[in-house]
């Protein structure tokens, strides 16, 4: 009925958590769920990476492919939780996050092409993980900028 928490919308210049999560308890709960899902994915990914890299499981076997599937399934859960956060957020929250997603995707898309051209020109060869880092940095920087813009 009544949310006893104060209005923590970005327009009021409140905390970063409130600016990212939104003005109501549902938005904060949805963002907290996203953060928990991301942490679970990270644990699955690091565990699978370490077990495979250290050759603690037989490569090409059922266990190895199960280890690959585990972070893949966790990643799908992260996407579902984040989509719920966006769907249930207010218009300003969706605008901020969609803009950050759009810029991060665009930069990563064009960076992929540039990196491929660098390889063909016998320049530096970068890993796909580097592109994921570019996407994360651009998303985070844009998110900070948008929150500051609408504070």
C-alpha positions, 0 to 999 in steps of 0.5 A, spaced: 500 500 500 504 505 502 511 505 501 514 507 507 521 509 504 523 516 502 522 517 494 529 516 492 528 517 485 534 520 481 531 526 480 532 528 487 539 526 487 539 521 492 544 515 493 547 511 487 543 505 489 537 508 489 538 511 482 540 505 479 534 501 482 529 506 482 524 509 487 520 503 490 521 497 493 520 493 487 525 496 483 530 495 489 528 488 490 528 486 482 535 489 482 538 486 488 535 479 484 539 481 478 546 482 482 545 475 486 544 472 479 550 475 476 554 473 482 551 466 481 553 466 474 560 469 476 561 463 481 559 458 476 563 461 470 570 461 475 569 454 477 568 451 470 574 455 468 578 453 473 576 446 473 577 446 465 583 450 465 587 445 470 584 439 467 581 437 473 576 434 468 576 430 462 576 434 456 570 432 451 567 428 456 560 429 459 562 432 465 566 438 461 560 439 457 556 440 463 561 445 466 560 449 460 552 448 460 552 450 468 554 458 467 550 458 460 544 456 464 546 461 469 547 466 464 540 465 461 537 466 468 541 473 469 538 475 462 531 473 465 532 477 472 534 483 468 529 483 463 524 483 469 527 489 472 527 493 466 519 491 465 517 492 472 521 499 472 519 506 471 519 509 464 526 513 467 529 507 469 528 503 463 530 509 459 537 510 463 538 502 462 536 501 455 540 507 453 546 504 456 545 497 453 544 500 446 551 504 447 554 498 450 552 494 444 554 499 439 561 500 441 562 492 442 559 491 435 563 496 431 569 494 436 569 486 433 569 489 426 575 493 428 579 488 432 578 483 426 581 488 421 587 489 426 588 481 426 588 481 418 593 487 418 597 483 423 596 488 428 594 486 436 590 479 436 585 480 442 581 475 445 573 475 445 573 476 453 576 483 451 570 485 448 566 483 453 570 488 458 569 493 453 561 492 453 561 492 461 565 498 461 561 502 456 555 500 459 557 502 466 560 509 464 553 510 460 549 508 466 553 513 471 553 518 466 545 517 465 544 517 472 548 524 473 544 527 467 537 525 470 539 526 477 
